[in-house]
Amino acid sequence: MKKILVFFLFSSYSVLLFGQYSETIATARPGAANGAGTVGKGVLQFQTGIQYDEVRDVRDSMNYRVENTSENLVIRFGLRERFEVSTVINHINSTEFLEDGSESLSRSGINTSLIRARTTINDHLALQVGVSTRIRSEDYKIDFLAPRFRVMYSTPFGEYAGLTTNIGTYWNGVDGRPRGFYVFSFSFALTDNMSLVAESYGNFIKSQINNYFDIGLGYNLNKDLLIDLNGGWGANYPYKSYFLTAGISYRIITRFRPEEMMPSEE
């Protein structure tokens, strides 16, 4: 596994192709898909959001449910025009309820801590590798190395629409078993500043697959600032789930971006 990570990082850093910087901020929010692009050399980008989600057991004799409130932060920085590094931190407040509806267990803390690297192969294809770190709260400690691999492909449909496909595999750091995941994300520009995203996504292990759906809106307040709203649901027996999330993304063009790559002033 270490050899795979070293090879990926070395080959990623060696890619020297056309630029990935765009005049308007490109972010993974809203939705589950990651686009096939990087932020651009010398660009520092923050993506943050809050989320409420609930999971219920739908069997007649069960009233079990879990309610979660979480805060998420992603920090991305472009080391080269087509190579970026990022970190992901998620804090969660979780409450489980017993069959009779009484509160049974409450937990709170950092449940996700990732470091990642991404490179673009061309204007439509990108690769990303990540590793879960042990910077977690006691209730969410992991026992094993937990790598994540993701392939991202973007297909434009004319000037205003596109399909982004993600597929990959990950380990949860607890049982040592790899799981697969997929995302199909359709996006459409409603106006110059507002976009609509509709997705089908899920995860699978052997013959078991869980499917989910979501729909979201993104609105650019300016070329460097975007706000979003997103909601989704899933029905994977014996559980039903839904979530609501809102967030904001902001980028800073730092002094490490070469002057010839700076946006022109008109």
C-alpha positions in Angstrom: 0.0 0.0 0.0 2.9 2.4 0.8 4.4 1.7 -2.6 1.1 2.6 -4.3 0.9 5.9 -2.4 4.5 6.9 -3.2 4.0 6.0 -6.9 0.8 8.1 -7.0 2.3 11.1 -5.4 5.4 11.0 -7.6 3.5 10.6 -10.8 1.0 13.2 -9.8 3.6 15.8 -9.1 5.2 15.2 -12.4 2.1 16.1 -14.4 2.6 19.4 -16.3 -0.4 20.2 -18.5 -2.7 23.1 -19.2 -4.0 25.2 -16.3 -7.0 24.3 -14.0 -7.7 27.7 -12.5 -11.1 29.0 -13.4 -12.4 32.6 -13.3 -15.2 31.4 -10.9 -14.6 29.2 -7.9 -15.0 25.5 -8.5 -16.0 23.5 -5.4 -17.3 20.1 -4.4 -20.3 21.7 -2.8 -23.2 21.0 -3.0 -23.3 17.3 -3.4 -21.2 14.1 -3.0 -19.3 14.3 -6.3 -15.8 15.7 -6.7 -15.2 17.5 -10.0 -12.3 16.6 -12.3 -10.3 19.7 -11.5 -7.8 21.3 -9.1 -7.9 24.8 -7.6 -4.8 26.0 -9.4 -1.3 26.9 -8.3 -1.1 29.2 -5.3 -4.9 29.1 -4.7 -6.1 28.4 -1.1 -9.7 27.3 -0.9 -12.0 26.7 2.1 -15.2 24.6 1.9 -17.3 24.3 5.0 -20.8 23.3 5.9 -23.2 22.1 8.6 -25.4 19.1 8.3 -28.3 17.4 10.0 -29.1 13.8 9.2 -31.3 11.0 10.6 -31.4 7.2 10.2 -34.5 5.2 11.2 -35.2 1.5 11.5 -38.4 1.0 9.5 -39.3 -2.5 10.8 -42.7 -2.5 12.5 -41.4 -3.6 15.9 -38.5 -1.1 16.0 -38.3 2.6 16.9 -34.5 2.8 16.7 -33.1 5.9 15.2 -29.9 8.0 15.1 -29.8 11.8 14.9 -26.6 13.5 13.9 -25.5 17.1 13.6 -22.1 17.7 12.1 -19.7 20.5 10.9 -17.3 19.8 8.0 -14.2 21.7 6.8 -12.2 21.1 3.7 -9.0 23.1 3.0 -7.4 22.8 -0.5 -4.2 24.3 -1.8 -2.7 24.1 -5.3 1.0 23.2 -5.3 1.0 23.2 -9.0 -1.6 24.1 -11.6 -2.7 20.4 -11.9 -1.7 19.1 -8.4 -3.3 20.0 -5.1 -3.3 18.8 -1.5 -6.1 19.0 0.9 -7.3 18.1 4.4 -10.8 17.1 5.6 -12.1 17.4 9.2 -15.6 16.5 10.3 -17.0 17.0 13.8 -20.2 15.3 14.8 -22.7 15.2 17.6 -24.6 11.9 17.5 -27.5 10.6 19.6 -29.0 7.1 19.4 -32.5 6.4 20.6 -33.7 3.0 21.9 -36.8 1.1 20.7 -39.0 2.8 23.3 -37.9 6.3 22.1 -35.7 7.1 25.1 -32.2 8.4 24.6 -29.6 5.6 24.8 -26.2 6.9 23.7 -24.7 10.3 22.9 -21.3 10.9 21.3 -19.5 13.9 20.2 -16.1 14.6 18.6 -14.0 14.4 15.4 -15.0 11.4 13.4 -13.2 12.2 10.2 -9.7 13.4 9.6 -8.2 13.0 6.1 -5.2 14.2 4.1 -5.5 13.9 0.3 -3.6 14.6 -2.9 -5.2 15.1 -6.3 -3.9 15.4 -9.9 -5.6 16.0 -13.2 -4.8 13.8 -16.1 -6.6 16.0 -18.7 -9.4 18.5 -18.7 -12.0 15.8 -17.9 -10.1 13.2 -15.8 -8.6 13.4 -12.3 -7.2 11.0 -9.7 -7.3 11.4 -5.9 -5.7 9.5 -3.0 -6.3 10.0 0.7 -5.5 8.5 4.0 -7.5 8.7 7.2 -5.3 9.9 10.1 -5.6 9.0 13.8 -6.4 12.6 14.7 -9.9 11.6 16.0 -11.9 11.7 19.2 -11.8 8.7 21.5 -15.2 7.4 20.3 -14.1 7.4 16.7 -10.6 5.9 16.9 -9.6 3.6 14.0 -7.4 0.5 14.2 -6.0 0.1 10.7 -4.6 2.2 7.9 -7.5 3.6 6.0 -6.6 4.7 2.4 -9.1 6.1 -0.1 -8.8 6.2 -3.9 -11.1 8.1 -6.2 -11.3 8.6 -10.0 -13.3 11.6 -11.2 -14.5 12.1 -14.8 -16.5 15.1 -16.1 -18.6 15.0 -19.3 -20.0 18.4 -20.5 -23.4 18.5 -22.2 -23.3 21.8 -24.1 -22.5 25.1 -22.4 -24.9 24.8 -19.4 -25.0 21.2 -18.3 -22.7 18.3 -17.4 -22.3 14.9 -15.8 -19.6 14.1 -13.2 -18.9 10.5 -12.4 -16.9 9.4 -9.4 -15.9 5.8 -8.6 -13.4 4.5 -6.0 -12.7 2.4 -3.0 -12.0 3.0 0.7 -11.3 1.3 4.0 -13.0 2.4 7.3 -10.0 1.6 9.5 -12.0 -0.7 11.7 -12.6 -4.1 10.0 -9.9 -4.0 7.3 -12.5 -4.7 4.5 -12.4 -2.5 1.4 -15.7 -0.9 0.2 -16.5 0.6 -3.1 -18.4 3.7 -3.9 -19.9 5.6 -6.9 -21.4 9.0 -7.6 -23.4 10.2 -10.7 -23.9 13.9 -10.5 -25.8 15.9 -13.1 -25.4 19.7 -12.9 -27.3 22.5 -14.8 -26.7 26.2 -14.8 -30.1 27.9 -14.0 -28.6 31.4 -14.3 -25.2 33.0 -14.5 -24.8 32.7 -10.8 -27.0 29.7 -9.8 -26.6 26.0 -10.5 -28.7 22.9 -9.8 -27.2 19.5 -8.9 -29.0 16.2 -8.8 -27.2 13.0 -7.8 -27.4 9.3 -7.4 -24.6 7.8 -5.2 -23.9 4.9 -2.9 -21.4 2.4 -1.5 -21.1 -1.4 -1.7 -19.3 -4.4 -0.3 -19.6 -7.8 -1.9 -23.3 -8.3 -2.7 -24.6 -5.5 -0.4 -25.2 -2.1 -1.9 -26.7 1.1 -0.4 -28.1 3.7 -2.7 -28.9 7.4 -2.0 -30.1 10.5 -3.8 -29.8 14.2 -3.3 -30.5 17.5 -4.9 -28.9 20.9 -4.3 -28.5 24.5 -5.3 -25.3 26.6 -5.5 -25.2 30.4 -5.7 -22.1 32.5 -6.5 -22.1 35.7 -4.5 -19.0 36.7 -6.5 -16.3 34.9 -8.4 -14.5 33.7 -5.2 -17.5 33.0 -2.9 -20.3 30.4 -3.2 -23.1 29.4 -0.8 -25.1 26.2 -1.1 -28.1 24.2 0.1 -28.5 20.5 -0.3 -30.8 17.7 0.8 -30.9 13.9 0.3 -32.5 10.6 1.2 -32.0 6.9 1.1 -34.1 3.7 1.6 -31.9 0.7 2.3 -33.8 -1.9 4.2 -34.2 -2.0 7.2 -33.1 1.7 7.3 -34.4 4.9 5.9 -32.3 8.1 6.0 -32.3 11.7 5.0 -30.1 14.8 5.4 -30.1 18.6 5.0 -26.9 20.6 4.7 -25.9 24.2 4.0 -22.4 25.5 3.3 -20.1 28.2 2.0 -16.9 28.0 -0.1 -14.3 30.7 -0.5 -11.0 30.9 -2.2 -7.9 33.2 -1.8 -5.4 33.8 -4.5 -2.1 33.9 -2.6 1.2 35.4 -3.4 2.5 31.9 -4.5 0.5 32.1 -7.7 2.7 33.3 -10.5 2.0 36.8 -11.7 1.4 35.6 -15.3 -1.3 33.3 -14.0 -3.2 36.1 -12.2 -6.7 37.0 -13.5 -6.6 40.0 -15.7 -8.1 43.3 -14.4 -10.6 44.7 -16.8 
